[in-house]
Amino acid sequence: DISLSSLSLPLSIERMNAGLEDDEALAAALAESARLHGESESSGWKLPLSAMYERENVEQVPWFNQFHKPFVMAATKYVEAPTALCGYICMGWAPLLAERDVTQNIEEVVPPVREAVTWLDTERCRYIANQSHRFTSDGQRLRYRRAWVANYEISDYLRREGNPHVVFVRFNQFSERHVATYEEWDRLEEEGTFSDVVLVECFPASGRRLLGEEEGVAMAKELRWTCAVIDLNGHFALAVPRGGRLVLYNTTTTSYLSSS
């Protein structure tokens, strides 16, 4: 069995923008997303095979282009969402990849992603309605609905799905709490109880558990995890164990396995 600790490789060691302060790293990640969007918006559905990378027992495989216009339009029609849909892709497809293989059929890819987009936009609209005093303009409300997907939102969706074979490997973001807005300030509080840089979230039948890396890896193995959502500090991807290797399905051409 492949160890879930392998998932820490692209996180702890190859962390994108390694060595930058948190605010600098986020700004760099936003700039990278904008660059990828500009390069990929008019390109095709499939990513080039040159976007396949390997390191040790981890293989990064290009799945599809998340900025492909027909895909984005189909997934976000009638709702608001950010231009980068990687978080929604992971939300919608993690429970499915825990039970099946990936598909290259765009018509199959879209529905689970659209369900995640619609669910989160509904949740954000509900928050705006309940906290109307915090939103003083239409522009402020629109920016909130188009904000990048937060870790706690992915967590809420995976908890809703309740698949015990899905895990969420995520950065501890408590150090960023000083710049948190809206409900994020409260949601980050639980991460302050951990000294770990990487946290592992599991979803057993008894209820969701957010754990430090070592304890989380142990629980994930007990639950016989088959799919993991990976927080790559500005991007999200899916990982599955395949033939003694860890396969990271990515939706951009950037390598997350290169040395830092």
CORQUISUL-V112489 format. One record per residue. N is the residue number from 1. RES is the residue in one small letter. SS is DSSP state (2 for helix, 1 for strand, 0 for the rest). PHI is phi in radians with two decimals (NA if undefined). Layout:
((N | RES | SS | PHI) (N | RES | SS | PHI))
//
This chain:
((1 | d | 0 | NA) (2 | i | 0 | -1.31) (3 | s | 0 | -1.36) (4 | l | 2 | -1.11) (5 | s | 2 | -1.08) (6 | s | 2 | -1.06) (7 | l | 2 | -1.16) (8 | s | 2 | -1.31) (9 | l | 2 | -1.01) (10 | p | 2 | -1.29) (11 | l | 2 | -1.67) (12 | s | 2 | -1.30) (13 | i | 2 | -1.71) (14 | e | 0 | -1.70) (15 | r | 0 | -0.92) (16 | m | 0 | -1.07) (17 | n | 0 | 1.11) (18 | a | 0 | -0.99) (19 | g | 0 | 1.63) (20 | l | 0 | -1.49) (21 | e | 0 | -1.21) (22 | d | 2 | -0.98) (23 | d | 2 | -1.12) (24 | e | 2 | -1.16) (25 | a | 2 | -1.11) (26 | l | 2 | -1.14) (27 | a | 2 | -1.07) (28 | a | 2 | -1.15) (29 | a | 2 | -1.13) (30 | l | 2 | -1.11) (31 | a | 2 | -1.12) (32 | e | 2 | -1.12) (33 | s | 2 | -1.10) (34 | a | 2 | -1.11) (35 | r | 2 | -1.11) (36 | l | 2 | -1.10) (37 | h | 2 | -1.10) (38 | g | 2 | -1.12) (39 | e | 2 | -1.34) (40 | s | 2 | -1.82) (41 | e | 0 | -0.97) (42 | s | 0 | -1.69) (43 | s | 0 | -1.49) (44 | g | 0 | -1.40) (45 | w | 0 | -1.24) (46 | k | 0 | -1.55) (47 | l | 0 | -1.52) (48 | p | 0 | -1.20) (49 | l | 2 | -1.11) (50 | s | 2 | -1.16) (51 | a | 2 | -1.51) (52 | m | 0 | -1.66) (53 | y | 1 | -2.34) (54 | e | 1 | -2.39) (55 | r | 1 | -2.71) (56 | e | 0 | 0.89) (57 | n | 0 | -1.79) (58 | v | 1 | -2.03) (59 | e | 1 | -2.11) (60 | q | 1 | -1.67) (61 | v | 1 | -2.00) (62 | p | 1 | -1.25) (63 | w | 0 | -1.60) (64 | f | 0 | -2.73) (65 | n | 0 | -1.46) (66 | q | 0 | -1.21) (67 | f | 0 | -1.72) (68 | h | 0 | -1.04) (69 | k | 2 | -0.95) (70 | p | 2 | -1.04) (71 | f | 2 | -1.14) (72 | v | 2 | -1.07) (73 | m | 2 | -1.12) (74 | a | 2 | -1.20) (75 | a | 2 | -1.38) (76 | t | 2 | -2.04) (77 | k | 0 | -1.02) (78 | y | 0 | 1.25) (79 | v | 0 | -2.31) (80 | e | 0 | -1.84) (81 | a | 0 | -2.82) (82 | p | 0 | -1.22) (83 | t | 0 | -1.25) (84 | a | 0 | -1.62) (85 | l | 0 | -1.80) (86 | c | 2 | -1.02) (87 | g | 2 | -1.09) (88 | y | 2 | -1.18) (89 | i | 2 | -1.04) (90 | c | 2 | -1.18) (91 | m | 2 | -1.05) (92 | g | 2 | -1.29) (93 | w | 2 | -1.74) (94 | a | 2 | -1.00) (95 | p | 2 | -1.09) (96 | l | 2 | -1.35) (97 | l | 2 | -1.20) (98 | a | 0 | -1.20) (99 | e | 0 | -2.13) (100 | r | 0 | -2.61) (101 | d | 0 | -1.55) (102 | v | 0 | -1.23) (103 | t | 0 | -2.16) (104 | q | 0 | -1.81) (105 | n | 0 | -1.59) (106 | i | 2 | -1.04) (107 | e | 2 | -1.19) (108 | e | 2 | -1.48) (109 | v | 2 | -1.19) (110 | v | 2 | -1.10) (111 | p | 2 | -0.94) (112 | p | 2 | -1.12) (113 | v | 2 | -1.21) (114 | r | 2 | -1.09) (115 | e | 2 | -1.07) (116 | a | 2 | -1.17) (117 | v | 2 | -1.06) (118 | t | 2 | -1.12) (119 | w | 2 | -1.05) (120 | l | 2 | -1.23) (121 | d | 2 | -1.12) (122 | t | 2 | -1.11) (123 | e | 2 | -1.11) (124 | r | 2 | -1.20) (125 | c | 2 | -1.12) (126 | r | 2 | -1.12) (127 | y | 2 | -1.12) (128 | i | 2 | -1.03) (129 | a | 2 | -1.14) (130 | n | 2 | -1.36) (131 | q | 0 | -2.11) (132 | s | 2 | -1.03) (133 | h | 2 | -1.18) (134 | r | 2 | -1.52) (135 | f | 0 | -2.09) (136 | t | 0 | -1.78) (137 | s | 0 | -2.64) (138 | d | 2 | -1.09) (139 | g | 2 | -1.10) (140 | q | 2 | -1.16) (141 | r | 2 | -1.15) (142 | l | 2 | -1.15) (143 | r | 2 | -1.09) (144 | y | 2 | -1.13) (145 | r | 2 | -1.23) (146 | r | 0 | -1.74) (147 | a | 0 | -1.17) (148 | w | 0 | -1.01) (149 | v | 0 | -1.15) (150 | a | 0 | -1.59) (151 | n | 2 | -0.98) (152 | y | 2 | -1.19) (153 | e | 2 | -1.28) (154 | i | 2 | -1.08) (155 | s | 2 | -1.00) (156 | d | 2 | -1.07) (157 | y | 2 | -1.20) (158 | l | 2 | -1.16) (159 | r | 2 | -1.13) (160 | r | 2 | -1.09) (161 | e | 2 | -1.25) (162 | g | 0 | 1.13) (163 | n | 0 | -1.64) (164 | p | 0 | -1.20) (165 | h | 0 | -1.61) (166 | v | 1 | -1.80) (167 | v | 1 | -2.23) (168 | f | 1 | -2.17) (169 | v | 1 | -1.69) (170 | r | 1 | -2.44) (171 | f | 1 | -1.28) (172 | n | 0 | -1.35) (173 | q | 0 | -1.81) (174 | f | 2 | -1.05) (175 | s | 2 | -1.13) (176 | e | 2 | -1.67) (177 | r | 2 | -1.09) (178 | h | 2 | -1.14) (179 | v | 2 | -1.91) (180 | a | 0 | -1.23) (181 | t | 0 | -2.20) (182 | y | 0 | 0.91) (183 | e | 0 | -1.30) (184 | e | 2 | -1.05) (185 | w | 2 | -0.98) (186 | d | 2 | -1.24) (187 | r | 2 | -1.24) (188 | l | 0 | -1.41) (189 | e | 2 | -1.01) (190 | e | 2 | -1.11) (191 | e | 2 | -1.27) (192 | g | 2 | -1.24) (193 | t | 2 | -1.45) (194 | f | 0 | -1.95) (195 | s | 0 | -1.65) (196 | d | 0 | -1.15) (197 | v | 0 | -1.32) (198 | v | 1 | -1.94) (199 | l | 1 | -1.97) (200 | v | 1 | -2.17) (201 | e | 1 | -1.90) (202 | c | 1 | -2.06) (203 | f | 1 | -2.29) (204 | p | 1 | -1.21) (205 | a | 0 | -1.07) (206 | s | 0 | -1.32) (207 | g | 1 | 2.25) (208 | r | 1 | -1.04) (209 | r | 1 | -2.27) (210 | l | 1 | -1.80) (211 | l | 1 | -2.31) (212 | g | 1 | -1.13) (213 | e | 2 | -1.01) (214 | e | 2 | -1.11) (215 | e | 2 | -1.17) (216 | g | 2 | -1.17) (217 | v | 2 | -1.06) (218 | a | 2 | -1.10) (219 | m | 2 | -1.17) (220 | a | 2 | -1.03) (221 | k | 2 | -1.18) (222 | e | 2 | -1.09) (223 | l | 0 | -1.43) (224 | r | 0 | 0.98) (225 | w | 0 | -1.00) (226 | t | 0 | -2.26) (227 | c | 1 | -2.69) (228 | a | 1 | -2.24) (229 | v | 1 | -1.51) (230 | i | 1 | -1.99) (231 | d | 1 | -1.44) (232 | l | 0 | -1.92) (233 | n | 0 | 1.02) (234 | g | 0 | 1.99) (235 | h | 0 | -2.76) (236 | f | 1 | -2.22) (237 | a | 1 | -2.49) (238 | l | 1 | -1.99) (239 | a | 1 | -2.26) (240 | v | 1 | -2.39) (241 | p | 1 | -1.42) (242 | r | 1 | -2.46) (243 | g | 0 | 0.97) (244 | g | 0 | 1.41) (245 | r | 1 | -2.13) (246 | l | 1 | -1.78) (247 | v | 1 | -1.82) (248 | l | 1 | -1.77) (249 | y | 1 | -1.52) (250 | n | 1 | -2.06) (251 | t | 0 | -2.08) (252 | t | 0 | -2.38) (253 | t | 0 | -1.60) (254 | t | 0 | -1.22) (255 | s | 0 | -1.50) (256 | y | 0 | -1.85) (257 | l | 0 | -2.03) (258 | s | 0 | -1.30) (259 | s | 0 | -1.14) (260 | s | 0 | -1.89))
//
